Amino acid sequence: MPGKLFSSTGATARRTELLVLITPRAVANRGEARAVTEEFLKKLKSLEP
């Protein structure tokens, strides 16, 4: 039964899927890690309604 982990069953015909995108980033030090984190947070905030 593939696809059952994030799905649910019910009386409605509506279906919602969870999509997870993984983008690996190599960082050399804490400064780069902080910059990557800040960039990610900015992208998340731009998605807010």
mmCIF file of the N, C-alpha and C atoms, coordinates in Angstrom:
data_MODEL
# 
_entry.id   MODEL 
# 
loop_
_atom_site.group_PDB 
_atom_site.id 
_atom_site.type_symbol 
_atom_site.label_atom_id 
_atom_site.label_alt_id 
_atom_site.label_comp_id 
_atom_site.label_asym_id 
_atom_site.label_entity_id 
_atom_site.label_seq_id 
_atom_site.pdbx_PDB_ins_code 
_atom_site.Cartn_x 
_atom_site.Cartn_y 
_atom_site.Cartn_z 
_atom_site.occupancy 
_atom_site.B_iso_or_equiv 
_atom_site.pdbx_formal_charge 
_atom_site.auth_seq_id 
_atom_site.auth_comp_id 
_atom_site.auth_asym_id 
_atom_site.auth_atom_id 
_atom_site.pdbx_PDB_model_num 
ATOM 1   N N  . MET A 1 1  ? 0.821   -1.193 0.000  1.00 0.00 ? 1  MET A N  1 
ATOM 2   C CA . MET A 1 1  ? 0.000   0.000  0.000  1.00 0.00 ? 1  MET A CA 1 
ATOM 3   C C  . MET A 1 1  ? 0.863   1.254  0.000  1.00 0.00 ? 1  MET A C  1 
ATOM 4   N N  . PRO A 1 2  ? 1.543   1.553  -1.094 1.00 0.00 ? 2  PRO A N  1 
ATOM 5   C CA . PRO A 1 2  ? 2.350   2.770  -1.133 1.00 0.00 ? 2  PRO A CA 1 
ATOM 6   C C  . PRO A 1 2  ? 1.487   4.016  -1.030 1.00 0.00 ? 2  PRO A C  1 
ATOM 7   N N  . GLY A 1 3  ? 2.041   5.048  -0.421 1.00 0.00 ? 3  GLY A N  1 
ATOM 8   C CA . GLY A 1 3  ? 1.330   6.310  -0.321 1.00 0.00 ? 3  GLY A CA 1 
ATOM 9   C C  . GLY A 1 3  ? 0.412   6.429  0.870  1.00 0.00 ? 3  GLY A C  1 
ATOM 10  N N  . LYS A 1 4  ? 0.384   5.457  1.755  1.00 0.00 ? 4  LYS A N  1 
ATOM 11  C CA . LYS A 1 4  ? -0.538  5.481  2.889  1.00 0.00 ? 4  LYS A CA 1 
ATOM 12  C C  . LYS A 1 4  ? 0.020   6.246  4.095  1.00 0.00 ? 4  LYS A C  1 
ATOM 13  N N  . LEU A 1 5  ? 1.297   6.538  4.109  1.00 0.00 ? 5  LEU A N  1 
ATOM 14  C CA . LEU A 1 5  ? 1.898   7.176  5.276  1.00 0.00 ? 5  LEU A CA 1 
ATOM 15  C C  . LEU A 1 5  ? 1.304   8.553  5.560  1.00 0.00 ? 5  LEU A C  1 
ATOM 16  N N  . PHE A 1 6  ? 1.098   9.379  4.540  1.00 0.00 ? 6  PHE A N  1 
ATOM 17  C CA . PHE A 1 6  ? 0.590   10.728 4.744  1.00 0.00 ? 6  PHE A CA 1 
ATOM 18  C C  . PHE A 1 6  ? -0.799  10.926 4.154  1.00 0.00 ? 6  PHE A C  1 
ATOM 19  N N  . SER A 1 7  ? -1.509  9.861  3.925  1.00 0.00 ? 7  SER A N  1 
ATOM 20  C CA . SER A 1 7  ? -2.861  9.998  3.402  1.00 0.00 ? 7  SER A CA 1 
ATOM 21  C C  . SER A 1 7  ? -3.863  9.630  4.490  1.00 0.00 ? 7  SER A C  1 
ATOM 22  N N  . SER A 1 8  ? -5.115  9.932  4.237  1.00 0.00 ? 8  SER A N  1 
ATOM 23  C CA . SER A 1 8  ? -6.161  9.581  5.192  1.00 0.00 ? 8  SER A CA 1 
ATOM 24  C C  . SER A 1 8  ? -7.373  9.091  4.421  1.00 0.00 ? 8  SER A C  1 
ATOM 25  N N  . THR A 1 9  ? -8.235  8.390  5.115  1.00 0.00 ? 9  THR A N  1 
ATOM 26  C CA . THR A 1 9  ? -9.454  7.901  4.488  1.00 0.00 ? 9  THR A CA 1 
ATOM 27  C C  . THR A 1 9  ? -10.644 8.582  5.129  1.00 0.00 ? 9  THR A C  1 
ATOM 28  N N  . GLY A 1 10 ? -11.677 8.764  4.350  1.00 0.00 ? 10 GLY A N  1 
ATOM 29  C CA . GLY A 1 10 ? -12.876 9.422  4.856  1.00 0.00 ? 10 GLY A CA 1 
ATOM 30  C C  . GLY A 1 10 ? -13.984 9.330  3.826  1.00 0.00 ? 10 GLY A C  1 
ATOM 31  N N  . ALA A 1 11 ? -15.076 10.021 4.091  1.00 0.00 ? 11 ALA A N  1 
ATOM 32  C CA . ALA A 1 11 ? -16.255 9.952  3.228  1.00 0.00 ? 11 ALA A CA 1 
ATOM 33  C C  . ALA A 1 11 ? -16.176 10.920 2.051  1.00 0.00 ? 11 ALA A C  1 
ATOM 34  N N  . THR A 1 12 ? -15.182 11.805 2.017  1.00 0.00 ? 12 THR A N  1 
ATOM 35  C CA . THR A 1 12 ? -15.108 12.784 0.936  1.00 0.00 ? 12 THR A CA 1 
ATOM 36  C C  . THR A 1 12 ? -14.171 12.297 -0.169 1.00 0.00 ? 12 THR A C  1 
ATOM 37  N N  . ALA A 1 13 ? -14.278 12.900 -1.331 1.00 0.00 ? 13 ALA A N  1 
ATOM 38  C CA . ALA A 1 13 ? -13.440 12.535 -2.470 1.00 0.00 ? 13 ALA A CA 1 
ATOM 39  C C  . ALA A 1 13 ? -12.199 13.431 -2.562 1.00 0.00 ? 13 ALA A C  1 
ATOM 40  N N  . ARG A 1 14 ? -12.041 14.355 -1.649 1.00 0.00 ? 14 ARG A N  1 
ATOM 41  C CA . ARG A 1 14 ? -10.907 15.282 -1.661 1.00 0.00 ? 14 ARG A CA 1 
ATOM 42  C C  . ARG A 1 14 ? -9.649  14.565 -1.177 1.00 0.00 ? 14 ARG A C  1 
ATOM 43  N N  . ARG A 1 15 ? -8.530  14.839 -1.847 1.00 0.00 ? 15 ARG A N  1 
ATOM 44  C CA . ARG A 1 15 ? -7.272  14.197 -1.482 1.00 0.00 ? 15 ARG A CA 1 
ATOM 45  C C  . ARG A 1 15 ? -6.177  15.253 -1.423 1.00 0.00 ? 15 ARG A C  1 
ATOM 46  N N  . THR A 1 16 ? -5.337  15.167 -0.416 1.00 0.00 ? 16 THR A N  1 
ATOM 47  C CA . THR A 1 16 ? -4.229  16.091 -0.240 1.00 0.00 ? 16 THR A CA 1 
ATOM 48  C C  . THR A 1 16 ? -2.942  15.286 -0.133 1.00 0.00 ? 16 THR A C  1 
ATOM 49  N N  . GLU A 1 17 ? -1.914  15.748 -0.810 1.00 0.00 ? 17 GLU A N  1 
ATOM 50  C CA . GLU A 1 17 ? -0.614  15.075 -0.785 1.00 0.00 ? 17 GLU A CA 1 
ATOM 51  C C  . GLU A 1 17 ? 0.422   15.981 -0.145 1.00 0.00 ? 17 GLU A C  1 
ATOM 52  N N  . LEU A 1 18 ? 1.373   15.377 0.541  1.00 0.00 ? 18 LEU A N  1 
ATOM 53  C CA . LEU A 1 18 ? 2.495   16.109 1.116  1.00 0.00 ? 18 LEU A CA 1 
ATOM 54  C C  . LEU A 1 18 ? 3.702   15.911 0.209  1.00 0.00 ? 18 LEU A C  1 
ATOM 55  N N  . LEU A 1 19 ? 4.315   17.008 -0.207 1.00 0.00 ? 19 LEU A N  1 
ATOM 56  C CA . LEU A 1 19 ? 5.480   16.960 -1.067 1.00 0.00 ? 19 LEU A CA 1 
ATOM 57  C C  . LEU A 1 19 ? 6.666   17.517 -0.289 1.00 0.00 ? 19 LEU A C  1 
ATOM 58  N N  . VAL A 1 20 ? 7.719   16.742 -0.176 1.00 0.00 ? 20 VAL A N  1 
ATOM 59  C CA . VAL A 1 20 ? 8.916   17.166 0.533  1.00 0.00 ? 20 VAL A CA 1 
ATOM 60  C C  . VAL A 1 20 ? 10.058  17.263 -0.471 1.00 0.00 ? 20 VAL A C  1 
ATOM 61  N N  . LEU A 1 21 ? 10.635  18.452 -0.578 1.00 0.00 ? 21 LEU A N  1 
ATOM 62  C CA . LEU A 1 21 ? 11.765  18.667 -1.472 1.00 0.00 ? 21 LEU A CA 1 
ATOM 63  C C  . LEU A 1 21 ? 13.030  18.809 -0.638 1.00 0.00 ? 21 LEU A C  1 
ATOM 64  N N  . ILE A 1 22 ? 14.028  18.045 -0.975 1.00 0.00 ? 22 ILE A N  1 
ATOM 65  C CA . ILE A 1 22 ? 15.297  18.091 -0.234 1.00 0.00 ? 22 ILE A CA 1 
ATOM 66  C C  . ILE A 1 22 ? 16.373  18.633 -1.164 1.00 0.00 ? 22 ILE A C  1 
ATOM 67  N N  . THR A 1 23 ? 17.003  19.722 -0.733 1.00 0.00 ? 23 THR A N  1 
ATOM 68  C CA . THR A 1 23 ? 18.075  20.324 -1.508 1.00 0.00 ? 23 THR A CA 1 
ATOM 69  C C  . THR A 1 23 ? 19.339  20.320 -0.659 1.00 0.00 ? 23 THR A C  1 
ATOM 70  N N  . PRO A 1 24 ? 20.271  19.445 -0.966 1.00 0.00 ? 24 PRO A N  1 
ATOM 71  C CA . PRO A 1 24 ? 21.503  19.398 -0.173 1.00 0.00 ? 24 PRO A CA 1 
ATOM 72  C C  . PRO A 1 24 ? 22.375  20.624 -0.404 1.00 0.00 ? 24 PRO A C  1 
ATOM 73  N N  . ARG A 1 25 ? 22.981  21.114 0.651  1.00 0.00 ? 25 ARG A N  1 
ATOM 74  C CA . ARG A 1 25 ? 23.896  22.252 0.571  1.00 0.00 ? 25 ARG A CA 1 
ATOM 75  C C  . ARG A 1 25 ? 25.140  21.910 1.378  1.00 0.00 ? 25 ARG A C  1 
ATOM 76  N N  . ALA A 1 26 ? 26.301  22.047 0.781  1.00 0.00 ? 26 ALA A N  1 
ATOM 77  C CA . ALA A 1 26 ? 27.560  21.835 1.482  1.00 0.00 ? 26 ALA A CA 1 
ATOM 78  C C  . ALA A 1 26 ? 28.053  23.171 2.012  1.00 0.00 ? 26 ALA A C  1 
ATOM 79  N N  . VAL A 1 27 ? 28.384  23.225 3.296  1.00 0.00 ? 27 VAL A N  1 
ATOM 80  C CA . VAL A 1 27 ? 28.895  24.451 3.900  1.00 0.00 ? 27 VAL A CA 1 
ATOM 81  C C  . VAL A 1 27 ? 30.239  24.163 4.549  1.00 0.00 ? 27 VAL A C  1 
ATOM 82  N N  . ALA A 1 28 ? 31.111  25.150 4.514  1.00 0.00 ? 28 ALA A N  1 
ATOM 83  C CA . ALA A 1 28 ? 32.469  24.963 5.016  1.00 0.00 ? 28 ALA A CA 1 
ATOM 84  C C  . ALA A 1 28 ? 32.643  25.402 6.464  1.00 0.00 ? 28 ALA A C  1 
ATOM 85  N N  . ASN A 1 29 ? 31.762  26.320 6.919  1.00 0.00 ? 29 ASN A N  1 
ATOM 86  C CA . ASN A 1 29 ? 31.938  26.822 8.278  1.00 0.00 ? 29 ASN A CA 1 
ATOM 87  C C  . ASN A 1 29 ? 30.606  27.317 8.831  1.00 0.00 ? 29 ASN A C  1 
ATOM 88  N N  . ARG A 1 30 ? 30.638  27.784 10.070 1.00 0.00 ? 30 ARG A N  1 
ATOM 89  C CA . ARG A 1 30 ? 29.417  28.262 10.722 1.00 0.00 ? 30 ARG A CA 1 
ATOM 90  C C  . ARG A 1 30 ? 28.827  29.493 10.043 1.00 0.00 ? 30 ARG A C  1 
ATOM 91  N N  . GLY A 1 31 ? 29.667  30.332 9.519  1.00 0.00 ? 31 GLY A N  1 
ATOM 92  C CA . GLY A 1 31 ? 29.193  31.534 8.830  1.00 0.00 ? 31 GLY A CA 1 
ATOM 93  C C  . GLY A 1 31 ? 28.368  31.182 7.600  1.00 0.00 ? 31 GLY A C  1 
ATOM 94  N N  . GLU A 1 32 ? 28.856  30.242 6.823  1.00 0.00 ? 32 GLU A N  1 
ATOM 95  C CA . GLU A 1 32 ? 28.106  29.791 5.652  1.00 0.00 ? 32 GLU A CA 1 
ATOM 96  C C  . GLU A 1 32 ? 26.806  29.095 6.073  1.00 0.00 ? 32 GLU A C  1 
ATOM 97  N N  . ALA A 1 33 ? 26.877  28.328 7.140  1.00 0.00 ? 33 ALA A N  1 
ATOM 98  C CA . ALA A 1 33 ? 25.673  27.652 7.637  1.00 0.00 ? 33 ALA A CA 1 
ATOM 99  C C  . ALA A 1 33 ? 24.622  28.674 8.061  1.00 0.00 ? 33 ALA A C  1 
ATOM 100 N N  . ARG A 1 34 ? 25.065  29.736 8.713  1.00 0.00 ? 34 ARG A N  1 
ATOM 101 C CA . ARG A 1 34 ? 24.146  30.804 9.128  1.00 0.00 ? 34 ARG A CA 1 
ATOM 102 C C  . ARG A 1 34 ? 23.528  31.484 7.908  1.00 0.00 ? 34 ARG A C  1 
ATOM 103 N N  . ALA A 1 35 ? 24.329  31.743 6.884  1.00 0.00 ? 35 ALA A N  1 
ATOM 104 C CA . ALA A 1 35 ? 23.831  32.389 5.666  1.00 0.00 ? 35 ALA A CA 1 
ATOM 105 C C  . ALA A 1 35 ? 22.796  31.504 4.970  1.00 0.00 ? 35 ALA A C  1 
ATOM 106 N N  . VAL A 1 36 ? 23.052  30.218 4.904  1.00 0.00 ? 36 VAL A N  1 
ATOM 107 C CA . VAL A 1 36 ? 22.100  29.288 4.284  1.00 0.00 ? 36 VAL A CA 1 
ATOM 108 C C  . VAL A 1 36 ? 20.799  29.264 5.084  1.00 0.00 ? 36 VAL A C  1 
ATOM 109 N N  . THR A 1 37 ? 20.910  29.251 6.404  1.00 0.00 ? 37 THR A N  1 
ATOM 110 C CA . THR A 1 37 ? 19.722  29.256 7.260  1.00 0.00 ? 37 THR A CA 1 
ATOM 111 C C  . THR A 1 37 ? 18.906  30.525 7.065  1.00 0.00 ? 37 THR A C  1 
ATOM 112 N N  . GLU A 1 38 ? 19.570  31.678 7.027  1.00 0.00 ? 38 GLU A N  1 
ATOM 113 C CA . GLU A 1 38 ? 18.882  32.950 6.828  1.00 0.00 ? 38 GLU A CA 1 
ATOM 114 C C  . GLU A 1 38 ? 18.177  32.991 5.473  1.00 0.00 ? 38 GLU A C  1 
ATOM 115 N N  . GLU A 1 39 ? 18.834  32.489 4.448  1.00 0.00 ? 39 GLU A N  1 
ATOM 116 C CA . GLU A 1 39 ? 18.230  32.449 3.111  1.00 0.00 ? 39 GLU A CA 1 
ATOM 117 C C  . GLU A 1 39 ? 16.975  31.573 3.121  1.00 0.00 ? 39 GLU A C  1 
ATOM 118 N N  . PHE A 1 40 ? 17.065  30.434 3.786  1.00 0.00 ? 40 PHE A N  1 
ATOM 119 C CA . PHE A 1 40 ? 15.918  29.530 3.883  1.00 0.00 ? 40 PHE A CA 1 
ATOM 120 C C  . PHE A 1 40 ? 14.758  30.202 4.626  1.00 0.00 ? 40 PHE A C  1 
ATOM 121 N N  . LEU A 1 41 ? 15.048  30.885 5.718  1.00 0.00 ? 41 LEU A N  1 
ATOM 122 C CA . LEU A 1 41 ? 14.003  31.561 6.484  1.00 0.00 ? 41 LEU A CA 1 
ATOM 123 C C  . LEU A 1 41 ? 13.331  32.663 5.667  1.00 0.00 ? 41 LEU A C  1 
ATOM 124 N N  . LYS A 1 42 ? 14.107  33.401 4.877  1.00 0.00 ? 42 LYS A N  1 
ATOM 125 C CA . LYS A 1 42 ? 13.527  34.440 4.013  1.00 0.00 ? 42 LYS A CA 1 
ATOM 126 C C  . LYS A 1 42 ? 12.566  33.823 3.003  1.00 0.00 ? 42 LYS A C  1 
ATOM 127 N N  . LYS A 1 43 ? 12.944  32.688 2.439  1.00 0.00 ? 43 LYS A N  1 
ATOM 128 C CA . LYS A 1 43 ? 12.080  32.022 1.466  1.00 0.00 ? 43 LYS A CA 1 
ATOM 129 C C  . LYS A 1 43 ? 10.791  31.548 2.126  1.00 0.00 ? 43 LYS A C  1 
ATOM 130 N N  . LEU A 1 44 ? 10.902  31.034 3.345  1.00 0.00 ? 44 LEU A N  1 
ATOM 131 C CA . LEU A 1 44 ? 9.702   30.583 4.056  1.00 0.00 ? 44 LEU A CA 1 
ATOM 132 C C  . LEU A 1 44 ? 8.778   31.760 4.353  1.00 0.00 ? 44 LEU A C  1 
ATOM 133 N N  . LYS A 1 45 ? 9.337   32.875 4.796  1.00 0.00 ? 45 LYS A N  1 
ATOM 134 C CA . LYS A 1 45 ? 8.514   34.040 5.130  1.00 0.00 ? 45 LYS A CA 1 
ATOM 135 C C  . LYS A 1 45 ? 7.835   34.601 3.886  1.00 0.00 ? 45 LYS A C  1 
ATOM 136 N N  . SER A 1 46 ? 8.443   34.457 2.727  1.00 0.00 ? 46 SER A N  1 
ATOM 137 C CA . SER A 1 46 ? 7.816   34.959 1.509  1.00 0.00 ? 46 SER A CA 1 
ATOM 138 C C  . SER A 1 46 ? 6.607   34.122 1.109  1.00 0.00 ? 46 SER A C  1 
ATOM 139 N N  . LEU A 1 47 ? 6.477   32.940 1.661  1.00 0.00 ? 47 LEU A N  1 
ATOM 140 C CA . LEU A 1 47 ? 5.336   32.070 1.373  1.00 0.00 ? 47 LEU A CA 1 
ATOM 141 C C  . LEU A 1 47 ? 4.128   32.371 2.234  1.00 0.00 ? 47 LEU A C  1 
ATOM 142 N N  . GLU A 1 48 ? 4.304   33.155 3.295  1.00 0.00 ? 48 GLU A N  1 
ATOM 143 C CA . GLU A 1 48 ? 3.194   33.461 4.203  1.00 0.00 ? 48 GLU A CA 1 
ATOM 144 C C  . GLU A 1 48 ? 2.138   34.278 3.473  1.00 0.00 ? 48 GLU A C  1 
ATOM 145 N N  . PRO A 1 49 ? 0.862   34.016 3.772  1.00 0.00 ? 49 PRO A N  1 
ATOM 146 C CA . PRO A 1 49 ? -0.216  34.766 3.119  1.00 0.00 ? 49 PRO A CA 1 
ATOM 147 C C  . PRO A 1 49 ? -0.273  36.218 3.549  1.00 0.00 ? 49 PRO A C  1 
# 
